[in-house]
């Protein structure tokens, strides 16, 4: 079976690597164009392209700006794959591409829950106990295709987005192997439209917090730890924190206790343990050093 793989971040790389280990015949890789990254705007390849380069893999790499271009579609037709595997590619596949071969997408939620761009973060924001990966036949809708299989992942109370991301990547890799090997014996199932929910692309402003409810603030921290982080109106980022409790009533942002390696900060409901912060345009630092520099004491409001 000749397979085209379409993917961009490390989630896709984990699946891609598993398929290579299982000796599937990947005839081409499609990924997003290189992007300028950081303050110095260094042109950087996607994670999956870098993996191919680092391992000297003899796989043709394509990085079109769009799959809708006539020459791009013609190239795909000429490759003539038996299957196209898609994992966090970052582009919509037009009908002309979907018609070339079966297109199987590995979406990081239990569809029809959390269709859209940020399913991993959404499961943490909603404090779900379980999430997972769905393999589906792609159609022209957004994550609306018929379901081929699921893989479930339990979310622990302290799990942050990077850890969950890694668990889901591994689950997706194993699921992909099973789906490819059994594809022609699987009877796809329609999604239950009454259970559909959507999640949008994350914006930097989503990380803004006020010390309202400690449980909600902590779930934001879990979801946004990689990006955009959680931060106060002043721009101060909370880089490391944990949930202390959820029942007390306090002034929002009040320093309730100062420990050796952290402080306890009150929310209107509950409190948080804060370990590290990052002031604007500065490096992350221990929160105890930060409050000393700001001359903040017990009962002061952290800013």
Protein Blocks (a to p, Z undefined) as FASTA:
>chain_A
ZZddddfblmlmmmmmmmmmnopacfbdcddddddedjkopacddfklmmmmmnopacdd
dddfbfkbmklmmmmmmnopabdcdehkopacdfklmmmpccdddddbddfehiajklml
mmmmnopabdcdddddddfbehiaccfbdcdddddfklcfklmmmmmmmmmmmmmmmmmm
mmmmpccddddfklgccdddddfklmpccdfbfklmmmmmmmmmmogcjadfkopacfbd
cdfbfmbccdehiafbdcfkbccdddfedcdddfbdcdehiacddfklmmmmnopaehia
cZZ
